[in-house]
């Protein structure tokens, strides 16, 4: 039987509604936060009493029918808690003992409506159900969006991004395309150049991260200014709240700009893969490079400057990989994560290791190459042949996101 891949997309959309319904939506997020906090309290009490984990069934029985929102919305909150607990457990098993189990109480928490919790009407009309409360069905919350996403809507989440918005997950019904190509490409992720890639046919690509770094620099500058001003105000005062609103506005706007630039970057790479008949892509695993960038852990901290530590801690390589994953899958191209240890340092000709100090890799044997293309080439040959081998680049593109 042929395996079927479904691509789930998410649109974050503004909406229109009455002030009364808007207040009810804010109340939903406050109630969801109460459910989250109850999960924390129940888990703590259960662990201290029995020294065991609180099960999904016990959480379900403890929260069922106790809050005036839809039953599936309640279920979504404790499932989020269970996922966070499981992820922390897996991370600690891998040696990341600094990772904590869920412990922070919240004042607001995103409310989710699953397939039975909402109804899509005409002209962008959406009814969000609140289920039964004290034996009576509550009046649904009605909102309107300018355009509903195409395809079957799977889930709706109420998020805050410079105001409340609806994050709508949907299946667009478009199957991954057949890809008859046979080529292979390797990616070396970077902070200066977001993507560097080389194919087995000798084609290269560099996509600069200048746009991303510019957005981050401006964001860091503005946040620093606002933090200084907030430090001179009494916490909770009117002026302090104004600065805090500005602080979150800068964060939200810069996050939208970074997301847009990263989508453009990954889209350019997918187009380049199609132009060069690429079927399989391998990407270097850089997980862990951002570790030990906190000044609080000086006993394990590497000797890096504060600027480099900040750049590494703000490097969004995980998001880059996720965007590539679904964009490449839609075009019938596979993405595989591989080890990239010492690929930037090792010369593929003589095998000696040398830490490059500039944007060009120079070796005493005479080998010269751009350091990021050099790293991508080593990742590619290690994957294809099991050892490093010099690749002669016929041509390479240098792209910059506008």
C-alpha positions as CSV (number, residue, x, y, z in Angstrom):
1,X,0.0,0.0,0.0
2,X,1.4,3.4,-1.0
3,X,2.1,5.7,2.0
4,X,0.1,8.9,2.0
5,X,1.7,12.2,3.2
6,X,-0.6,15.0,4.5
7,X,0.7,18.5,4.7
8,X,-0.9,20.6,7.5
9,X,-0.5,24.3,7.2
10,X,-1.3,27.1,9.6
11,X,-2.6,30.6,8.9
12,X,-2.6,33.2,11.7
13,X,-5.5,35.5,10.9
14,X,-7.0,38.7,12.5
15,X,-10.8,38.7,13.0
16,X,-13.7,41.0,13.7
17,X,-16.2,40.5,16.6
18,X,-18.2,42.5,19.1
19,X,-16.6,43.8,22.3
20,X,-18.6,41.4,24.4
21,X,-17.3,38.4,22.4
22,X,-13.8,39.8,22.6
23,X,-14.0,39.9,26.4
24,X,-15.3,36.3,26.3
25,X,-12.3,35.2,24.2
26,X,-9.9,36.8,26.7
27,X,-11.8,35.0,29.4
28,X,-11.2,31.7,27.5
29,X,-7.5,32.2,27.6
30,X,-7.6,33.0,31.3
31,X,-9.7,29.8,32.0
32,X,-7.2,27.8,30.0
33,X,-4.4,29.2,32.2
34,X,-6.4,28.0,35.3
35,X,-6.5,24.5,33.8
36,X,-2.8,24.5,33.2
37,X,-2.1,25.7,36.7
38,X,-4.4,23.0,38.1
39,X,-2.4,20.4,36.1
40,X,0.8,21.6,37.8
41,X,-0.8,21.5,41.3
42,X,-2.3,18.0,40.7
43,X,1.0,16.6,39.4
44,X,3.0,18.1,42.2
45,X,0.6,16.8,44.9
46,X,0.4,13.3,43.2
47,X,4.2,13.0,42.9
48,X,4.8,13.9,46.5
49,X,2.2,11.5,47.7
50,X,2.9,8.5,45.5
51,X,6.3,9.2,43.9
52,X,4.7,8.4,40.5
53,X,3.6,10.3,37.4
54,X,0.0,11.6,37.2
55,X,-1.7,9.7,34.3
56,X,-3.7,11.1,31.4
57,X,-6.8,9.4,32.8
58,X,-6.4,11.0,36.2
59,X,-6.0,14.5,34.6
60,X,-9.1,13.9,32.5
61,X,-11.2,13.0,35.5
62,X,-9.9,15.9,37.6
63,X,-10.7,18.5,34.9
64,X,-13.8,17.1,33.2
65,X,-16.8,19.4,33.4
66,X,-15.1,21.8,35.9
67,X,-14.6,24.8,33.5
68,X,-17.0,26.7,31.3
69,X,-15.2,26.0,28.0
70,X,-15.6,23.2,25.5
71,X,-14.5,19.8,26.7
72,X,-12.0,19.4,23.9
73,X,-10.5,22.7,24.8
74,X,-10.0,21.4,28.3
75,X,-8.5,18.3,26.9
76,X,-6.1,20.3,24.7
77,X,-4.6,22.0,27.8
78,X,-3.8,18.9,29.8
79,X,-2.5,17.2,26.6
80,X,-0.1,20.2,26.2
81,X,1.1,19.6,29.8
82,X,1.6,15.9,29.1
83,X,3.6,16.6,25.9
84,X,5.8,19.2,27.8
85,X,6.4,16.6,30.6
86,X,7.3,13.9,28.1
87,X,9.7,16.1,26.1
88,X,11.4,17.2,29.3
89,X,11.8,13.5,30.3
90,X,13.4,12.7,26.9
91,X,15.7,15.6,27.1
92,X,16.9,14.7,30.6
93,X,17.5,11.1,29.4
94,X,19.8,12.4,26.7
95,X,21.9,14.2,29.4
96,X,20.3,17.7,29.3
97,X,19.8,17.7,33.1
98,X,19.2,21.5,33.2
99,X,15.9,21.0,31.4
100,X,13.0,21.3,34.0
101,X,9.7,19.6,34.0
102,X,6.7,22.0,33.6
103,X,6.5,24.3,36.6
104,X,5.6,27.8,35.6
105,X,2.1,29.0,36.4
106,X,0.4,31.1,33.8
107,X,-2.1,34.0,33.6
108,X,-3.0,33.4,30.0
109,X,-2.9,30.2,27.9
110,X,-3.9,29.7,24.3
111,X,-7.3,28.1,23.9
112,X,-7.7,25.5,21.2
113,X,-10.9,24.2,19.5
114,X,-10.7,20.8,17.8
115,X,-12.9,19.7,14.9
116,X,-16.1,19.3,17.0
117,X,-15.6,22.6,18.8
118,X,-16.2,25.1,15.9
119,X,-18.4,25.6,12.9
120,X,-17.4,27.4,9.7
121,X,-20.2,29.4,8.0
122,X,-20.5,31.7,5.0
123,X,-18.5,34.8,4.4
124,X,-15.8,34.0,6.9
125,X,-18.2,33.4,9.8
126,X,-16.9,31.1,12.5
127,X,-18.7,29.9,15.6
128,X,-16.5,28.8,18.5
129,X,-18.4,26.5,20.9
130,X,-18.1,26.7,24.7
131,X,-19.9,23.4,25.3
132,X,-22.2,22.7,28.2
133,X,-22.1,24.4,31.6
134,X,-24.3,23.4,34.5
135,X,-26.5,21.3,32.1
136,X,-27.1,24.1,29.6
137,X,-25.4,24.8,26.2
138,X,-23.6,28.1,26.2
139,X,-24.0,30.7,23.5
140,X,-21.1,30.2,21.0
141,X,-18.6,33.0,20.3
142,X,-19.1,34.3,16.8
143,X,-16.2,35.9,14.9
144,X,-15.5,36.8,11.2
145,X,-12.3,36.6,9.2
146,X,-11.7,38.2,5.8
147,X,-10.8,34.9,4.1
148,X,-11.0,31.3,5.5
149,X,-8.0,29.1,4.6
150,X,-8.5,26.8,1.6
151,X,-9.0,23.2,2.4
152,X,-10.3,21.3,5.5
153,X,-9.7,23.2,8.8
154,X,-8.5,20.8,11.5
155,X,-8.0,23.0,14.5
156,X,-8.3,26.6,15.7
157,X,-6.1,28.2,18.3
158,X,-6.6,31.6,20.0
159,X,-3.2,33.3,20.1
160,X,-2.0,36.7,21.1
161,X,0.2,38.6,18.7
162,X,-0.3,42.4,18.9
163,X,-3.9,41.5,19.7
164,X,-5.9,38.3,19.6
165,X,-5.7,36.2,16.4
166,X,-6.9,32.8,15.2
167,X,-4.2,30.3,14.2
168,X,-6.1,28.0,11.9
169,X,-4.5,24.6,11.0
170,X,-5.8,23.1,7.8
171,X,-5.1,20.4,5.2
172,X,-4.9,22.1,1.8
173,X,-5.5,18.8,-0.1
174,X,-2.4,19.2,-2.2
175,X,-0.3,15.9,-2.3
176,X,3.5,16.0,-2.5
177,X,4.7,16.1,-6.1
178,X,6.4,13.3,-7.8
179,X,10.2,14.0,-8.2
180,X,12.1,12.0,-10.8
181,X,15.4,13.7,-10.1
182,X,18.4,11.7,-8.7
183,X,20.7,14.5,-7.3
184,X,21.9,15.0,-3.8
185,X,22.7,18.2,-2.0
186,X,24.1,19.0,1.5
187,X,23.4,22.1,3.6
188,X,25.7,23.8,6.1
189,X,23.7,26.1,8.3
190,X,25.3,29.3,9.5
191,X,24.6,32.5,11.3
192,X,26.3,34.8,8.8
193,X,25.2,32.8,5.8
194,X,21.8,31.2,6.6
195,X,22.3,28.4,4.1
196,X,25.3,27.1,2.2
197,X,24.7,24.2,-0.1
198,X,26.6,22.0,-2.6
199,X,25.2,19.4,-5.0
200,X,26.9,16.2,-6.2
201,X,27.0,17.8,-9.7
202,X,29.3,20.7,-8.5
203,X,26.7,23.4,-8.1
204,X,26.8,25.7,-5.1
205,X,24.5,28.1,-3.3
206,X,25.0,30.8,-0.6
207,X,22.1,32.7,0.9
208,X,23.3,35.5,3.2
209,X,21.7,36.0,6.6
210,X,22.3,39.8,6.4
211,X,18.6,40.5,6.5
212,X,18.0,38.3,9.6
213,X,21.0,39.8,11.4
214,X,19.9,43.3,10.7
215,X,16.4,42.6,12.2
216,X,18.0,41.1,15.3
217,X,20.4,44.0,15.8
218,X,17.6,46.5,15.7
219,X,15.5,44.4,18.0
220,X,18.3,44.0,20.5
221,X,19.0,47.8,20.4
222,X,15.3,48.8,21.0
223,X,14.8,46.2,23.8
224,X,17.9,47.4,25.5
225,X,16.6,51.0,25.5
226,X,13.2,49.9,26.8
227,X,14.7,47.8,29.5
228,X,16.8,50.7,30.8
229,X,13.7,52.9,30.9
230,X,11.6,50.3,32.7
231,X,14.4,49.9,35.3
232,X,13.9,53.6,36.3
233,X,10.1,53.1,36.8
234,X,8.2,51.6,39.6
235,X,7.0,48.2,38.6
236,X,3.3,48.2,37.8
237,X,3.1,52.0,37.4
238,X,1.4,53.6,34.4
239,X,4.6,54.5,32.7
240,X,6.1,51.1,33.3
241,X,3.1,49.5,31.6
242,X,3.5,51.7,28.6
243,X,7.1,50.6,28.3
244,X,6.1,47.0,28.7
245,X,3.5,47.3,25.9
246,X,6.2,48.8,23.7
247,X,8.6,46.0,24.7
248,X,6.1,43.3,23.6
249,X,5.3,45.2,20.4
250,X,8.9,45.2,19.4
251,X,9.2,41.5,20.1
252,X,6.1,40.7,18.1
253,X,6.9,42.8,15.1
254,X,10.5,41.6,14.9
255,X,9.4,38.0,15.2
256,X,7.0,38.5,12.2
257,X,9.9,40.1,10.2
258,X,12.2,37.2,11.0
259,X,9.6,34.6,10.1
260,X,9.0,36.3,6.8
261,X,12.7,36.5,5.9
262,X,13.2,32.9,6.9
263,X,10.3,31.8,4.7
264,X,11.8,33.7,1.8
265,X,15.2,32.1,2.4
266,X,14.0,28.5,2.5
267,X,11.7,29.1,-0.5
268,X,14.8,30.3,-2.5
269,X,16.6,27.1,-1.5
270,X,13.7,24.9,-2.6
271,X,13.6,26.6,-6.0
272,X,17.4,26.1,-6.4
273,X,17.0,22.4,-5.6
274,X,14.3,22.0,-8.3
275,X,16.5,23.9,-10.8
276,X,19.4,21.5,-10.1
277,X,17.4,18.2,-10.1
278,X,17.9,17.5,-6.4
279,X,16.1,14.5,-4.9
280,X,17.7,14.1,-1.5
281,X,19.0,16.8,0.9
282,X,21.2,16.2,3.9
283,X,21.6,18.9,6.6
284,X,24.3,19.2,9.2
285,X,23.1,18.8,12.8
286,X,24.2,21.9,14.7
287,X,22.2,21.1,17.9
288,X,24.2,21.9,21.0
289,X,26.3,24.8,19.6
290,X,24.0,27.2,21.4
291,X,24.7,25.5,24.8
292,X,26.8,27.2,27.4
293,X,26.0,30.7,26.2
294,X,24.4,31.8,29.5
295,X,26.7,33.9,31.7
296,X,25.1,32.1,34.7
297,X,27.0,28.9,34.0
298,X,30.6,30.1,34.0
299,X,32.0,26.8,35.1
300,X,31.0,25.2,31.8
301,X,31.0,28.3,29.6
302,X,33.3,28.4,26.6
303,X,35.5,31.4,26.2
304,X,33.4,33.4,23.8
305,X,32.6,37.1,23.6
306,X,29.2,38.4,24.7
307,X,28.4,39.3,21.1
308,X,29.1,35.7,19.8
309,X,27.1,34.2,22.7
310,X,24.2,36.4,21.9
311,X,24.3,35.6,18.2
312,X,24.4,31.8,18.9
313,X,21.6,31.9,21.4
314,X,19.4,33.8,18.9
315,X,20.3,31.6,16.0
316,X,17.0,30.0,14.7
317,X,18.5,26.9,13.1
318,X,15.6,24.7,14.4
319,X,13.0,26.9,12.7
320,X,15.0,26.9,9.5
321,X,15.1,23.1,9.5
322,X,11.3,22.9,10.1
323,X,10.5,25.3,7.2
324,X,12.8,23.3,4.9
325,X,11.2,20.0,6.0
326,X,7.7,20.8,4.8
327,X,8.7,22.9,1.8
328,X,11.0,20.2,0.5
329,X,8.4,17.4,1.2
330,X,5.8,19.3,-0.8
331,X,8.1,19.0,-3.8
332,X,9.0,15.4,-3.3
333,X,12.4,16.1,-1.8
334,X,13.6,14.3,1.3
335,X,15.5,15.9,4.2
336,X,17.9,14.0,6.4
337,X,19.8,15.3,9.4
338,X,23.5,14.1,9.7
339,X,26.5,14.6,11.9
340,X,28.6,17.6,10.8
341,X,31.4,17.3,13.4
342,X,34.7,18.8,12.1
343,X,33.4,19.3,8.6
344,X,34.4,23.0,8.7
345,X,37.9,22.3,10.1
346,X,39.0,19.3,8.0
347,X,40.7,19.7,4.7
348,X,39.2,17.2,2.2
349,X,42.6,16.9,0.3
350,X,45.2,16.2,3.0
351,X,42.9,15.5,5.9
352,X,44.5,18.0,8.3
353,X,42.3,20.1,10.6
354,X,42.6,23.8,10.7
355,X,40.2,26.3,12.3
356,X,39.4,28.9,9.7
357,X,39.8,32.5,10.8
358,X,38.2,34.2,7.9
359,X,35.4,33.6,5.3
360,X,37.8,31.6,3.2
361,X,39.3,28.2,4.2
362,X,43.0,28.0,3.4
363,X,45.1,24.8,3.9
364,X,48.9,24.4,3.7
365,X,48.4,21.8,0.9
366,X,47.0,24.5,-1.4
367,X,43.3,23.8,-1.0
368,X,41.2,27.0,-0.9
369,X,37.4,27.3,-0.7
370,X,34.7,29.5,0.8
371,X,34.4,28.2,4.4
372,X,30.6,27.6,4.2
373,X,30.7,25.9,0.8
374,X,33.7,23.9,2.1
375,X,31.7,22.7,5.1
376,X,28.7,21.8,2.9
377,X,31.0,19.9,0.5
378,X,32.5,17.9,3.4
379,X,29.0,17.0,4.7
380,X,28.0,15.9,1.2
381,X,31.0,13.7,0.5
382,X,31.0,12.2,4.0
383,X,27.3,11.2,3.4
384,X,27.9,9.8,-0.1
385,X,31.3,8.1,0.2
386,X,32.0,7.8,3.9
387,X,35.0,10.1,3.8
388,X,35.9,13.7,2.9
389,X,36.6,14.4,-0.8
390,X,37.2,17.7,-2.6
391,X,34.4,18.8,-4.8
392,X,35.2,21.0,-7.8
393,X,32.5,23.7,-8.0
394,X,31.4,24.5,-11.5
395,X,29.4,27.5,-10.4
396,X,27.7,28.9,-7.4
397,X,24.9,31.4,-6.7
398,X,25.0,34.2,-4.0
399,X,21.5,35.3,-3.0
400,X,20.4,38.0,-0.6
401,X,16.9,38.3,0.8
402,X,15.3,41.8,0.1
